[in-house]
């Protein structure tokens, strides 16, 4: 009986060892990591940046388009009129600026003249004129005094005396005027005149600044009008396939309203999830294989792994619950065949 137990134990150990050896050597042993996921749905709502009447659409649903391709147009006449008006305002503002600058230079020169006073040449000329008038006044006074003595003795006619008196009084007035002119030039400009000239210069400079600002504003309005005109064309932002066409020619379109929906086909992204227990087996840049239910196989690369768990509570207390956490990852599928992956389709991601 004891010998039978020893034999049975030996047989059992041999069988167990064989099973372990078969599992270790079996080519069908599964060591890869299988993840479930879906092809990401990536689309762009294409719209006009300006409002207007839809004039034409050159594509329909299912059409393949290239980046930069024109897909439709708005009636551009309102934008063309606005652009011509803006260009005319720019030209008017451009002409006004040199005039304002010329007036500012003239005002600055006048202010500089008032600040520096009269030129020495003018003062010297006024002094010479005064001295000349004073000499003529002395002669006229002497002649008048002589005539006054002679008229008393009736040695000269009354007419001759009157002429001498008139010449004396006239020369006296001329001398007084020359003296006033010399005094004015010697004293220089009054402070009120200088302040007035300064105020006129500052006003002229403000007018230049305003004209410059008006020109910049007009140019900005012109650029905006030109941009609005360009925006009457609907341009494809990327390669893709038209999924929906929501409006037809003749419709009034508001700015930002979706006219076409573009499905982005490149690159293709697959969204999959990995358990926390397997998180250490995946990393960005890792090569994977994506397969579809129909048997298609595509090469991909893990491009992103979310740092946050999903579909689980934030606070976890036990190891068993922690193993149920999942993390989202993105797989980038490249190659010509990737365009055959339909958006939203379920796929399996095999991580070696």
C-alpha positions as a printed NumPy array, in Angstrom:
array([[  0.   ,   0.   ,   0.   ],
       [  2.783,   2.348,   0.848],
       [  4.51 ,   1.505,  -2.434],
       [  1.296,   2.361,  -4.383],
       [  1.141,   5.832,  -2.849],
       [  4.745,   6.516,  -3.815],
       [  4.064,   5.469,  -7.42 ],
       [  0.95 ,   7.636,  -7.701],
       [  2.831,  10.653,  -6.324],
       [  5.595,  10.189,  -8.871],
       [  3.087,   9.972, -11.723],
       [  1.316,  13.148, -10.586],
       [  4.558,  15.118, -10.347],
       [  5.605,  13.973, -13.792],
       [  2.26 ,  14.998, -15.283],
       [  2.421,  18.401, -13.634],
       [  5.941,  18.961, -14.897],
       [  4.849,  18.059, -18.402],
       [  1.995,  20.525, -18.35 ],
       [  4.313,  23.331, -17.2  ],
       [  6.831,  22.45 , -19.903],
       [  4.09 ,  22.45 , -22.568],
       [  2.847,  25.866, -21.473],
       [  6.349,  27.295, -21.491],
       [  7.127,  25.935, -24.931],
       [  3.703,  26.356, -26.61 ],
       [  3.85 ,  28.776, -29.573],
       [  0.223,  29.721, -28.988],
       [  0.934,  31.237, -25.559],
       [ -0.521,  34.764, -25.619],
       [  1.923,  37.445, -24.342],
       [  0.659,  40.583, -26.193],
       [ -1.762,  43.112, -24.717],
       [ -5.113,  43.583, -26.455],
       [ -6.931,  46.899, -26.017],
       [-10.356,  47.927, -27.289],
       [-10.954,  51.284, -28.925],
       [-12.581,  53.318, -31.671],
       [-11.401,  55.441, -34.565],
       [-11.747,  59.073, -33.457],
       [-14.358,  61.196, -35.228],
       [-12.545,  64.377, -36.287],
       [-14.43 ,  66.983, -38.267],
       [-14.405,  70.725, -38.947],
       [-17.43 ,  72.949, -39.46 ],
       [-16.48 ,  75.189, -42.404],
       [-18.047,  78.656, -42.354],
       [-17.656,  82.131, -43.813],
       [-16.124,  84.794, -41.58 ],
       [-18.458,  87.423, -43.062],
       [-22.197,  87.486, -43.646],
       [-23.81 ,  87.631, -47.059],
       [-25.804,  85.825, -49.717],
       [-24.457,  82.409, -50.702],
       [-23.679,  82.621, -54.404],
       [-22.276,  79.164, -55.131],
       [-21.03 ,  75.872, -53.674],
       [-18.708,  73.739, -55.784],
       [-18.72 ,  70.532, -53.692],
       [-21.303,  68.095, -52.379],
       [-21.403,  65.42 , -49.695],
       [-18.789,  62.702, -50.215],
       [-16.434,  64.916, -52.224],
       [-12.724,  64.692, -51.418],
       [-11.083,  68.116, -51.108],
       [ -7.545,  69.414, -50.679],
       [ -6.31 ,  72.087, -48.288],
       [ -6.633,  75.532, -49.891],
       [ -9.259,  74.425, -52.401],
       [-12.128,  76.877, -53.003],
       [-15.433,  75.323, -51.959],
       [-17.902,  78.171, -52.419],
       [-18.472,  81.928, -52.643],
       [-20.656,  84.697, -51.284],
       [-21.964,  87.591, -53.363],
       [-18.882,  89.851, -53.211],
       [-20.417,  93.118, -54.491],
       [-21.099,  94.672, -51.036],
       [-17.522,  93.941, -49.971],
       [-16.127,  95.352, -53.22 ],
       [-18.046,  98.611, -52.69 ],
       [-16.818,  98.822, -49.098],
       [-13.232,  98.3  , -50.256],
       [-13.437, 101.092, -52.851],
       [-14.854, 103.468, -50.237],
       [-12.093, 102.536, -47.793],
       [ -9.408, 103.095, -50.449],
       [-10.829, 106.565, -51.2  ],
       [-10.716, 107.453, -47.499],
       [ -7.101, 106.319, -47.343],
       [ -6.208, 108.574, -50.273],
       [ -7.944, 111.571, -48.67 ],
       [ -6.165, 110.959, -45.357],
       [ -2.846, 110.519, -47.145],
       [ -3.216, 113.922, -48.828],
       [ -4.257, 115.679, -45.619],
       [ -1.145, 114.603, -43.723],
       [  1.447, 116.596, -45.8  ],
       [ -0.705, 119.732, -45.538],
       [ -0.851, 119.429, -41.787],
       [  2.916, 118.834, -41.613],
       [  3.572, 121.939, -43.761],
       [  1.394, 124.092, -41.505],
       [  3.183, 122.717, -38.464],
       [  6.585, 123.632, -39.915],
       [  5.391, 127.17 , -40.617],
       [  4.011, 127.505, -37.085],
       [  7.26 , 126.191, -35.647],
       [  9.277, 128.727, -37.645],
       [  7.041, 131.558, -36.432],
       [  7.382, 130.414, -32.833],
       [ 11.15 , 130.201, -33.204],
       [ 11.172, 133.75 , -34.584],
       [  9.177, 135.073, -31.643],
       [ 11.433, 133.273, -29.161],
       [ 14.676, 134.52 , -30.684],
       [ 13.434, 138.119, -31.161],
       [ 14.203, 140.495, -34.026],
       [ 17.366, 140.152, -36.054],
       [ 20.23 , 142.517, -35.303],
       [ 20.145, 143.74 , -38.898],
       [ 16.579, 144.968, -38.418],
       [ 17.509, 146.756, -35.224],
       [ 20.531, 148.428, -36.865],
       [ 18.401, 149.488, -39.805],
       [ 15.804, 151.001, -37.458],
       [ 18.566, 152.88 , -35.596],
       [ 19.946, 154.303, -38.844],
       [ 16.462, 155.364, -39.933],
       [ 15.894, 157.091, -36.599],
       [ 19.183, 158.949, -36.823],
       [ 18.355, 160.078, -40.354],
       [ 14.905, 161.304, -39.337],
       [ 16.389, 163.121, -36.337],
       [ 18.857, 164.923, -38.639],
       [ 16.043, 165.974, -40.942],
       [ 14.047, 167.129, -37.908],
       [ 16.934, 169.327, -36.715],
       [ 17.132, 170.984, -40.134],
       [ 13.371, 171.431, -40.275],
       [ 13.363, 172.975, -36.775],
       [ 16.136, 175.415, -37.676],
       [ 14.321, 176.469, -40.837],
       [ 11.086, 176.876, -38.924],
       [ 12.808, 179.029, -36.244],
       [ 14.401, 181.195, -38.933],
       [ 11.11 , 181.646, -40.74 ],
       [  9.413, 182.524, -37.463],
       [ 11.868, 185.392, -36.871],
       [ 11.574, 186.659, -40.405],
       [  7.78 , 186.64 , -40.419],
       [  7.797, 188.962, -37.429],
       [  9.637, 191.603, -39.46 ],
       [  7.675, 190.814, -42.598],
       [ 10.901, 189.736, -44.261],
       [  9.254, 186.578, -45.666],
       [  5.822, 185.844, -46.956],
       [  3.183, 184.116, -44.923],
       [  3.136, 181.329, -47.467],
       [  6.862, 180.635, -46.992],
       [  6.405, 180.527, -43.212],
       [  3.479, 178.159, -43.439],
       [  5.492, 175.791, -45.64 ],
       [  8.366, 175.748, -43.152],
       [  5.973, 175.098, -40.27 ],
       [  4.294, 172.264, -42.151],
       [  7.628, 170.641, -42.986],
       [  8.734, 170.86 , -39.345],
       [  5.579, 169.272, -37.965],
       [  5.61 , 166.512, -40.609],
       [  9.24 , 165.668, -39.914],
       [  8.539, 165.659, -36.194],
       [  5.873, 162.977, -36.745],
       [  8.201, 160.891, -38.948],
       [ 10.927, 161.07 , -36.333],
       [  8.513, 159.949, -33.613],
       [  7.459, 156.968, -35.743],
       [ 11.091, 155.988, -36.399],
       [ 11.844, 156.251, -32.694],
       [  8.882, 154.008, -31.823],
       [  9.974, 151.43 , -34.374],
       [ 13.511, 151.357, -33.013],
       [ 12.239, 151.044, -29.434],
       [  9.965, 148.123, -30.435],
       [ 12.723, 146.221, -32.198],
       [ 15.167, 146.814, -29.376],
       [ 12.707, 145.511, -26.785],
       [ 11.823, 142.363, -28.785],
       [  8.471, 140.572, -28.926],
       [  6.028, 140.73 , -26.054],
       [  5.547, 137.598, -23.945],
       [  1.911, 137.4  , -24.999],
       [  2.974, 137.206, -28.643],
       [  5.485, 134.456, -27.865],
       [  2.848, 132.429, -25.971],
       [  0.371, 132.868, -28.781],
       [  2.931, 131.613, -31.326],
       [  3.702, 128.624, -29.105],
       [  0.006, 127.797, -28.797],
       [ -0.394, 127.97 , -32.565],
       [  2.552, 125.615, -33.032],
       [  1.173, 123.083, -30.533],
       [ -2.207, 123.196, -32.267],
       [ -0.484, 122.555, -35.59 ],
       [  1.415, 119.582, -34.12 ],
       [ -1.83 , 118.168, -32.731],
       [ -3.339, 118.521, -36.183],
       [ -0.411, 116.492, -37.592],
       [ -0.944, 113.769, -34.984],
       [ -4.646, 113.686, -35.759],
       [ -3.993, 113.497, -39.501],
       [ -1.498, 110.669, -38.938],
       [ -4.014, 108.807, -36.765],
       [ -6.726, 109.316, -39.381],
       [ -4.432, 107.839, -42.028],
       [ -3.626, 104.811, -39.86 ],
       [ -7.321, 104.304, -39.122],
       [ -8.226, 104.594, -42.8  ],
       [ -5.52 , 102.086, -43.747],
       [ -6.771,  99.659, -41.105],
       [-10.323, 100.028, -42.416],
       [ -9.047,  99.401, -45.941],
       [ -7.177,  96.272, -44.825],
       [-10.301,  95.02 , -43.053],
       [-12.386,  95.644, -46.173],
       [ -9.839,  93.758, -48.283],
       [ -9.903,  90.874, -45.775],
       [-13.706,  90.815, -45.868],
       [-13.562,  90.578, -49.641],
       [-11.149,  87.639, -49.46 ],
       [-13.406,  85.995, -46.887],
       [-16.241,  85.825, -49.395],
       [-14.457,  82.691, -50.659],
       [-14.904,  79.466, -48.69 ],
       [-11.531,  77.689, -48.5  ],
       [-10.866,  74.129, -47.314],
       [ -8.678,  74.295, -44.168],
       [ -7.29 ,  70.768, -44.652],
       [ -7.516,  67.608, -46.742],
       [-10.657,  65.606, -46.09 ],
       [-14.083,  64.467, -47.229],
       [-17.268,  66.557, -47.173],
       [-19.673,  64.959, -44.708],
       [-22.621,  67.378, -44.743],
       [-23.83 ,  70.321, -46.818],
       [-26.213,  72.413, -44.727],
       [-26.994,  75.381, -47.016],
       [-27.74 ,  75.97 , -50.684],
       [-26.949,  78.902, -53.038],
       [-29.276,  81.841, -52.513],
       [-29.395,  81.416, -48.744],
       [-28.506,  84.345, -46.516],
       [-25.513,  83.288, -44.436],
       [-24.552,  84.719, -41.072],
       [-20.908,  84.973, -40.089],
       [-19.734,  81.745, -38.494],
       [-22.719,  79.642, -39.605],
       [-21.625,  76.149, -40.698],
       [-22.031,  75.647, -44.44 ],
       [-20.094,  72.401, -44.869],
       [-18.756,  69.781, -42.464],
       [-15.333,  68.4  , -43.358],
       [-14.162,  64.992, -42.104],
       [-10.412,  65.026, -41.432],
       [ -8.786,  61.816, -42.684],
       [ -5.116,  62.499, -41.979],
       [ -3.738,  61.657, -39.575],
       [ -6.067,  58.905, -38.317],
       [ -6.358,  58.711, -34.543],
       [ -7.545,  55.703, -32.558],
       [ -8.779,  56.137, -28.996],
       [ -8.218,  53.108, -26.733],
       [ -8.102,  52.366, -22.998],
       [ -5.624,  50.435, -20.884],
       [ -6.127,  49.045, -17.354],
       [ -4.021,  50.504, -14.587],
       [ -2.444,  47.107, -14.027],
       [ -1.136,  47.156, -17.616],
       [ -0.178,  50.826, -17.658],
       [  3.528,  50.065, -17.337],
       [  3.401,  48.004, -20.554],
       [  2.609,  51.001, -22.788],
       [  4.535,  54.197, -23.46 ],
       [  4.504,  57.035, -26.041],
       [  6.327,  56.139, -29.26 ],
       [  5.57 ,  52.432, -28.895],
       [  4.637,  50.616, -32.12 ],
       [  1.281,  48.781, -32.105],
       [ -1.008,  46.974, -34.527],
       [ -4.589,  48.116, -35.119],
       [ -7.091,  45.553, -36.446],
       [-10.714,  45.94 , -37.495],
       [-13.612,  43.53 , -37.22 ],
       [-13.284,  42.933, -40.954],
       [ -9.711,  41.698, -40.615],
       [ -7.832,  44.831, -41.677],
       [ -4.427,  45.384, -40.047],
       [ -2.661,  48.722, -39.738],
       [  0.549,  49.899, -38.126],
       [  0.299,  52.611, -35.496],
       [  2.246,  54.475, -32.83 ],
       [  1.132,  55.427, -29.328],
       [  1.243,  59.195, -29.301],
       [ -0.357,  60.153, -26.   ],
       [ -1.363,  58.557, -22.697],
       [ -3.748,  60.426, -20.422],
       [ -2.321,  61.134, -16.955],
       [ -5.788,  60.802, -15.392],
       [ -7.936,  57.722, -14.86 ],
       [-11.425,  57.609, -16.314],
       [-14.764,  56.013, -15.354],
       [-13.684,  55.424, -11.752],
       [-13.922,  57.346,  -8.446],
       [-11.075,  59.689,  -7.665],
       [-10.485,  58.112,  -4.23 ],
       [ -9.606,  54.391,  -4.274],
       [ -8.917,  52.409,  -1.125],
       [ -8.143,  48.821,  -2.113],
       [ -5.771,  47.22 ,  -4.581],
       [ -8.631,  45.259,  -6.159],
       [-10.515,  48.426,  -7.033],
       [ -7.353,  50.118,  -8.315],
       [ -6.938,  47.393, -10.923],
       [-10.239,  48.464, -12.527],
       [ -8.934,  51.932, -13.375],
       [ -8.437,  52.679, -17.086],
       [ -6.398,  55.335, -18.871],
       [ -7.102,  56.751, -22.288],
       [ -4.397,  56.613, -24.942],
       [ -4.178,  57.836, -28.508],
       [ -2.747,  55.778, -31.342],
       [ -1.654,  57.532, -34.543],
       [ -2.218,  55.311, -37.578],
       [ -0.056,  56.169, -40.558],
       [  0.355,  54.899, -44.083],
       [ -1.77 ,  55.   , -47.227],
       [ -4.158,  52.293, -45.982],
       [ -5.139,  54.336, -42.933],
       [ -7.666,  56.258, -45.025],
       [ -9.799,  53.086, -45.157],
       [-10.47 ,  53.3  , -41.417],
       [-13.971,  54.7  , -40.933],
       [-14.414,  57.253, -38.213],
       [-16.13 ,  55.874, -35.132],
       [-15.497,  52.222, -36.114],
       [-14.531,  49.803, -33.305],
       [-10.975,  48.457, -33.487],
       [ -8.58 ,  46.344, -31.459],
       [ -5.129,  47.603, -30.551],
       [ -2.46 ,  44.945, -30.099],
       [  0.507,  45.996, -27.965],
       [  3.467,  43.604, -28.338]])
